[in-house]
Amino acid sequence: MTLTHRVRRPRPWSSLLHLALVGWGVIVTLPLVWAVMSSFKADRDILTSPWSLPDRLHGENWARAWTEASIGRYFLNSAVVVGSAVVLTMLFGAMVAYVLARYRFPGARLIYYLFIAGMAFPLFLALVPLFFVVRSLGLLGTPLGLILVYTAYALPFTVFFLTSFFRTLPTSVAEAAFLDGCSHSGVFFRVMLPMAKPGLISVGIFNFLGLWNQYLLPLALNPEESEFVLAQGLAVLAVRQGYASDWSGLFAGLTISMLPVLAAYVVFQRRITSGLTAGAVR
């Protein structure tokens, strides 16, 4: 008796799908490569030969954008605001998600659906009320005001994501910790939070990327130029360098703003995938 193995032939639509993915990758990657390449070129070369490689690396473009265009100060402001907001969002979001996922009490589903509704609420409708609330608290144009608003803005998605994740975690470990005399807070911080590390990393990266690129909220709530975040600084840089015809400085500032996002994606790419699939694996 002989066994025959079927050889799978490549399907036509599979090849078309791969070609489409390659084309999409080229469309996304080419502007990034061109922007980085232009940040090392002279202004004349950008206009006369935009697709050619730079004759030499003009590192002074980056130095000029960092110091004269104040990109360094805007970068630091963004790092402080976004970093603090992500930490607060992950802490409070994980607490709320754990309680909603593990405890049964009246109004739990209502609270959960209120957070879901917060994801669907248009940001444009909240700008004017947020402006008056932040101003009445004396936090308009301050990093603290922006941190609190960023935290509130990112909480609905964080609670939605982590609630589903906490529901997939096994309860036997938590029950064993309770039997050993561990308190509710101890079970959360010492047992459940470490077990939810893949989900925390995934949603934390999503929050970082979303808040780093946020423009509408700081535009309405952060009018002080000394406290501008990077998105506002790039808008100012585009206007100033455009009038000055300093295109190399503009591309250098744009590249500097892209570096944290690209680094976060490259470093944590596998962790994002594992965090999104961890709940299904369990």
Disulfide bonds with the S-S distance in Angstrom:
none
